[in-house]
Amino acid sequence: MKYLIIFFSALLFVACKKDKETIFASETKDSLTIVQDSAATESSSSKILVENFPFPTEIKECSCYFARNKADFESEKYIYADDAGKTAYMKLDGKRLALNLIASSDMEVEDELSKEIENNDYKISVKGKKIKGEEALLFEGALTIEKPDGTTLTIPIYGECGC
C-alpha cells in the first residue's frame, strides 16, 4: 500500500508539472506572435509605394527617365521621368503625380546628374553619375523620397537623359 501511494503521488506530480510547462509555453508563443504582428502593421503603414508607369505622353522632346535597374529600363518599367527642365512624373502611393522641378544640373557639362523636386507630400532627390555618353547620356544613381513624417526611401536608378 505504501508503494502504491508513492507511485500515485509521483504520477500526479509529474502530470501536473507537464501541464504547467505546456500552458506557459503556449502563452509565451501567443504573446510573441501578437508583438510581431503589431510591429509589422506599424512599419507597413509608413512605407512609400513607388510604382512603374508608361512613358508620359506630356513629354514631347528632351527628357530624363529612369527605372530601378537596367532590365526594368529595357522593359520600359519607368519609376521617374521629366521633361529635362520643368516637370517630373512619378507614381507614388497609388497616385500619378506631375511635380515641379526646383533644381536641375546641366548634364551636358557635368558627368553627374542632380535634380530636386518638392511638394507638400514629398521631397525627392535624384542623383546619378554618367556611365555612357553618346546621343543620350546613360546614368546610374539613386532616387531618394522623403515624406513630411520623416519616412525616407532610397532606391537605385538606371536610365538616360537626352533629346
Contacts in CASP RR format, 6 or more apart in sequence:
PFRMAT RR
TARGET T0000
AUTHOR 0000-0000-0000
METHOD contacts of the structure
MODEL  1
MKYLIIFFSALLFVACKKDKETIFASETKDSLTIVQDSAATESSSSKILV
ENFPFPTEIKECSCYFARNKADFESEKYIYADDAGKTAYMKLDGKRLALN
LIASSDMEVEDELSKEIENNDYKISVKGKKIKGEEALLFEGALTIEKPDG
TTLTIPIYGECGC
46 147 0 8 1.000
46 149 0 8 1.000
46 151 0 8 1.000
47 151 0 8 1.000
47 153 0 8 1.000
48 92 0 8 1.000
48 93 0 8 1.000
48 122 0 8 1.000
48 145 0 8 1.000
48 147 0 8 1.000
48 151 0 8 1.000
48 153 0 8 1.000
49 92 0 8 1.000
49 93 0 8 1.000
49 94 0 8 1.000
50 79 0 8 1.000
50 90 0 8 1.000
50 91 0 8 1.000
50 92 0 8 1.000
50 145 0 8 1.000
50 153 0 8 1.000
50 155 0 8 1.000
51 79 0 8 1.000
51 91 0 8 1.000
51 92 0 8 1.000
51 94 0 8 1.000
52 67 0 8 1.000
52 72 0 8 1.000
52 77 0 8 1.000
52 78 0 8 1.000
52 79 0 8 1.000
52 91 0 8 1.000
53 78 0 8 1.000
53 79 0 8 1.000
53 89 0 8 1.000
53 90 0 8 1.000
53 91 0 8 1.000
53 96 0 8 1.000
54 76 0 8 1.000
54 78 0 8 1.000
55 65 0 8 1.000
55 76 0 8 1.000
55 78 0 8 1.000
55 81 0 8 1.000
56 81 0 8 1.000
56 89 0 8 1.000
58 83 0 8 1.000
58 87 0 8 1.000
58 89 0 8 1.000
58 98 0 8 1.000
59 81 0 8 1.000
59 82 0 8 1.000
59 83 0 8 1.000
59 89 0 8 1.000
60 83 0 8 1.000
61 83 0 8 1.000
61 84 0 8 1.000
61 163 0 8 1.000
62 83 0 8 1.000
62 84 0 8 1.000
62 85 0 8 1.000
62 161 0 8 1.000
62 162 0 8 1.000
62 163 0 8 1.000
63 81 0 8 1.000
63 82 0 8 1.000
63 83 0 8 1.000
63 84 0 8 1.000
63 161 0 8 1.000
63 162 0 8 1.000
63 163 0 8 1.000
64 80 0 8 1.000
64 81 0 8 1.000
64 82 0 8 1.000
64 84 0 8 1.000
64 107 0 8 1.000
64 113 0 8 1.000
64 115 0 8 1.000
64 126 0 8 1.000
64 139 0 8 1.000
64 159 0 8 1.000
64 160 0 8 1.000
64 161 0 8 1.000
64 162 0 8 1.000
65 78 0 8 1.000
65 80 0 8 1.000
65 81 0 8 1.000
65 82 0 8 1.000
65 159 0 8 1.000
65 160 0 8 1.000
66 73 0 8 1.000
66 78 0 8 1.000
66 79 0 8 1.000
66 80 0 8 1.000
66 81 0 8 1.000
66 126 0 8 1.000
66 139 0 8 1.000
66 143 0 8 1.000
66 157 0 8 1.000
66 158 0 8 1.000
66 159 0 8 1.000
67 73 0 8 1.000
67 75 0 8 1.000
67 76 0 8 1.000
67 77 0 8 1.000
67 78 0 8 1.000
67 79 0 8 1.000
67 157 0 8 1.000
67 158 0 8 1.000
67 159 0 8 1.000
68 77 0 8 1.000
68 79 0 8 1.000
68 155 0 8 1.000
68 156 0 8 1.000
68 157 0 8 1.000
68 158 0 8 1.000
69 156 0 8 1.000
69 158 0 8 1.000
70 158 0 8 1.000
72 78 0 8 1.000
72 79 0 8 1.000
72 158 0 8 1.000
73 158 0 8 1.000
73 159 0 8 1.000
73 160 0 8 1.000
79 90 0 8 1.000
79 91 0 8 1.000
79 143 0 8 1.000
79 155 0 8 1.000
79 157 0 8 1.000
80 88 0 8 1.000
80 89 0 8 1.000
80 90 0 8 1.000
80 126 0 8 1.000
80 143 0 8 1.000
80 157 0 8 1.000
81 88 0 8 1.000
81 89 0 8 1.000
81 90 0 8 1.000
82 88 0 8 1.000
82 89 0 8 1.000
82 101 0 8 1.000
82 104 0 8 1.000
82 115 0 8 1.000
84 104 0 8 1.000
84 161 0 8 1.000
84 162 0 8 1.000
84 163 0 8 1.000
85 101 0 8 1.000
85 104 0 8 1.000
86 100 0 8 1.000
86 101 0 8 1.000
87 98 0 8 1.000
87 99 0 8 1.000
87 100 0 8 1.000
87 101 0 8 1.000
88 98 0 8 1.000
88 99 0 8 1.000
88 100 0 8 1.000
88 101 0 8 1.000
88 115 0 8 1.000
88 117 0 8 1.000
88 124 0 8 1.000
89 96 0 8 1.000
89 97 0 8 1.000
89 98 0 8 1.000
89 99 0 8 1.000
90 96 0 8 1.000
90 97 0 8 1.000
90 99 0 8 1.000
90 124 0 8 1.000
91 97 0 8 1.000
92 121 0 8 1.000
92 122 0 8 1.000
92 145 0 8 1.000
97 119 0 8 1.000
97 122 0 8 1.000
99 117 0 8 1.000
99 118 0 8 1.000
99 119 0 8 1.000
99 122 0 8 1.000
99 124 0 8 1.000
100 117 0 8 1.000
100 119 0 8 1.000
101 115 0 8 1.000
101 116 0 8 1.000
101 117 0 8 1.000
102 116 0 8 1.000
102 117 0 8 1.000
102 118 0 8 1.000
103 114 0 8 1.000
103 115 0 8 1.000
103 116 0 8 1.000
104 114 0 8 1.000
104 115 0 8 1.000
104 116 0 8 1.000
105 112 0 8 1.000
105 113 0 8 1.000
105 114 0 8 1.000
105 115 0 8 1.000
107 113 0 8 1.000
107 130 0 8 1.000
107 137 0 8 1.000
107 161 0 8 1.000
107 162 0 8 1.000
110 130 0 8 1.000
111 129 0 8 1.000
111 130 0 8 1.000
112 127 0 8 1.000
112 128 0 8 1.000
112 129 0 8 1.000
112 130 0 8 1.000
113 126 0 8 1.000
113 127 0 8 1.000
113 128 0 8 1.000
113 129 0 8 1.000
113 130 0 8 1.000
113 139 0 8 1.000
113 141 0 8 1.000
113 161 0 8 1.000
114 125 0 8 1.000
114 126 0 8 1.000
114 127 0 8 1.000
114 128 0 8 1.000
115 124 0 8 1.000
115 125 0 8 1.000
115 126 0 8 1.000
116 124 0 8 1.000
116 125 0 8 1.000
116 126 0 8 1.000
117 123 0 8 1.000
117 124 0 8 1.000
117 125 0 8 1.000
117 126 0 8 1.000
118 124 0 8 1.000
120 148 0 8 1.000
121 147 0 8 1.000
121 148 0 8 1.000
122 145 0 8 1.000
122 146 0 8 1.000
122 147 0 8 1.000
123 145 0 8 1.000
123 146 0 8 1.000
124 143 0 8 1.000
124 144 0 8 1.000
124 145 0 8 1.000
124 146 0 8 1.000
125 143 0 8 1.000
125 144 0 8 1.000
126 141 0 8 1.000
126 142 0 8 1.000
126 143 0 8 1.000
126 157 0 8 1.000
127 141 0 8 1.000
127 142 0 8 1.000
127 143 0 8 1.000
127 144 0 8 1.000
128 139 0 8 1.000
128 140 0 8 1.000
128 141 0 8 1.000
128 142 0 8 1.000
128 157 0 8 1.000
129 139 0 8 1.000
129 140 0 8 1.000
129 141 0 8 1.000
130 137 0 8 1.000
130 138 0 8 1.000
130 139 0 8 1.000
131 138 0 8 1.000
131 139 0 8 1.000
131 140 0 8 1.000
132 138 0 8 1.000
135 162 0 8 1.000
136 160 0 8 1.000
136 161 0 8 1.000
136 162 0 8 1.000
137 160 0 8 1.000
137 161 0 8 1.000
137 162 0 8 1.000
138 158 0 8 1.000
138 159 0 8 1.000
138 160 0 8 1.000
139 157 0 8 1.000
139 158 0 8 1.000
139 159 0 8 1.000
139 160 0 8 1.000
139 161 0 8 1.000
140 156 0 8 1.000
140 157 0 8 1.000
140 158 0 8 1.000
140 159 0 8 1.000
141 156 0 8 1.000
141 157 0 8 1.000
141 158 0 8 1.000
142 154 0 8 1.000
142 155 0 8 1.000
142 156 0 8 1.000
142 157 0 8 1.000
143 154 0 8 1.000
143 155 0 8 1.000
143 156 0 8 1.000
143 157 0 8 1.000
144 152 0 8 1.000
144 153 0 8 1.000
144 154 0 8 1.000
145 152 0 8 1.000
145 153 0 8 1.000
145 154 0 8 1.000
146 152 0 8 1.000
146 153 0 8 1.000
END
